[in-house]
Amino acid sequence: MPRNEHTCMIRGDGGRTIRAVLDRICDKWTLLVVATLDEGRLRFTELHTRIPGVSQRMLTLTLRNLERDGLVSRTAYAEVPPRVEYALTALGKSLIAPALALAGWAAEHDAEIQASRAAYGARDS
């Protein structure tokens, strides 16, 4: 795709669509939840255990937002005690490849970014 077509795609509606999507998937916990659910269907406590540092409240909010956006499904079973499981939807699974590409880019360029930050910090000192 020519460069100007990328620009039109990104700015198409003043950037509202892309900002809304990026706000969701680029928050602190979303990609960690999505990557963890890529391993398969999990209960809340399993997710909470596998994502270090996330509070129960933030995990709950993240899961609700992902469910609202159609990236995660929530299945409640009428059992005693109640059991709820979360899984990626087809839409959620389609996020894995772009997320891995972004993570790969970040890993590949981390040294350059760190060097640039250090140089910038030294310049302002």
C-alpha positions as CSV (number, residue, x, y, z in Angstrom):
1,M,0.0,0.0,0.0
2,P,1.5,3.4,-0.9
3,R,2.4,5.6,2.0
4,N,-0.3,8.2,1.4
5,E,-3.0,5.4,1.5
6,H,-1.7,4.5,5.0
7,T,-2.0,8.1,6.0
8,C,-5.6,8.2,4.7
9,M,-6.4,5.0,6.5
10,I,-5.0,6.3,9.8
11,R,-6.6,9.8,9.6
12,G,-9.8,8.7,7.8
13,D,-12.2,10.1,10.3
14,G,-9.9,12.5,12.0
15,G,-8.3,9.6,13.8
16,R,-11.2,8.8,16.0
17,T,-11.6,5.2,15.1
18,I,-7.9,4.3,15.4
19,R,-7.6,6.3,18.7
20,A,-10.5,4.4,20.2
21,V,-9.1,1.0,19.2
22,L,-5.6,1.8,20.3
23,D,-6.9,3.2,23.6
24,R,-8.3,-0.2,24.2
25,I,-5.6,-2.5,23.0
26,C,-2.6,-0.4,24.1
27,D,-3.6,0.0,27.7
28,K,-1.4,-1.4,30.4
29,W,-3.1,-4.8,30.8
30,T,-5.0,-5.6,27.6
31,L,-2.3,-7.2,25.5
32,L,-1.1,-9.3,28.6
33,V,-4.7,-10.6,29.0
34,V,-5.1,-11.3,25.3
35,A,-1.7,-13.1,25.2
36,T,-2.5,-15.1,28.3
37,L,-5.9,-16.2,26.9
38,D,-4.1,-17.2,23.6
39,E,-3.0,-20.2,25.7
40,G,-6.7,-21.2,26.0
41,R,-9.9,-20.8,28.1
42,L,-9.1,-19.7,31.7
43,R,-11.0,-18.9,34.9
44,F,-10.5,-15.5,36.5
45,T,-8.3,-16.8,39.2
46,E,-6.0,-18.6,36.7
47,L,-5.7,-15.3,34.7
48,H,-5.0,-13.3,37.8
49,T,-2.2,-15.8,38.8
50,R,-0.6,-15.7,35.3
51,I,-0.5,-11.9,35.0
52,P,1.9,-10.6,37.6
53,G,1.1,-7.2,39.1
54,V,-2.5,-6.9,37.9
55,S,-5.0,-6.2,40.6
56,Q,-8.4,-8.0,40.7
57,R,-10.1,-4.7,40.0
58,M,-8.0,-3.9,36.9
59,L,-8.3,-7.5,35.6
60,T,-12.1,-7.3,36.1
61,L,-12.3,-3.9,34.2
62,T,-10.0,-5.1,31.5
63,L,-12.0,-8.3,30.9
64,R,-15.3,-6.3,30.9
65,N,-13.9,-3.9,28.3
66,L,-12.6,-6.8,26.1
67,E,-15.9,-8.6,26.4
68,R,-17.8,-5.4,25.4
69,D,-15.5,-4.9,22.4
70,G,-16.0,-8.5,21.3
71,L,-12.4,-9.7,21.9
72,V,-13.2,-12.0,24.8
73,S,-16.1,-14.2,25.6
74,R,-17.3,-14.9,29.1
75,T,-19.1,-18.1,29.9
76,A,-20.8,-18.6,33.3
77,Y,-21.7,-22.1,34.3
78,A,-24.6,-22.8,36.7
79,E,-22.6,-24.8,39.2
80,V,-22.0,-24.7,42.9
81,P,-19.6,-23.0,43.4
82,P,-20.2,-20.8,40.3
83,R,-17.6,-21.1,37.5
84,V,-16.8,-18.4,34.9
85,E,-14.4,-18.9,32.1
86,Y,-12.9,-16.4,29.7
87,A,-11.7,-17.1,26.1
88,L,-10.6,-15.2,23.1
89,T,-13.2,-14.8,20.4
90,A,-12.2,-15.0,16.7
91,L,-11.8,-11.2,16.7
92,G,-9.5,-11.5,19.8
93,K,-7.5,-14.2,18.2
94,S,-7.0,-12.0,15.1
95,L,-5.2,-9.5,17.4
96,I,-2.4,-12.0,18.3
97,A,-0.4,-11.6,15.0
98,P,-0.3,-7.8,15.0
99,A,0.5,-7.8,18.8
100,L,3.4,-10.2,18.2
101,A,4.6,-8.0,15.4
102,L,4.5,-5.0,17.6
103,A,6.2,-6.9,20.5
104,G,8.9,-8.1,18.0
105,W,9.5,-4.6,16.8
106,A,9.9,-3.3,20.3
107,A,12.3,-6.1,21.2
108,E,14.3,-5.6,18.0
109,H,14.7,-1.9,18.6
110,D,14.9,-1.7,22.4
111,A,18.7,-1.1,22.4
112,E,18.3,1.8,20.0
113,I,15.4,3.3,22.0
114,Q,17.3,3.0,25.3
115,A,20.4,4.6,23.7
116,S,18.3,7.4,22.3
117,R,16.7,8.0,25.7
118,A,20.1,8.0,27.4
119,A,21.5,10.5,24.9
120,Y,18.4,12.7,25.3
121,G,18.7,12.6,29.1
122,A,22.4,13.4,28.9
123,R,21.6,16.4,26.6
124,D,19.2,17.9,29.2
125,S,21.6,17.4,32.2
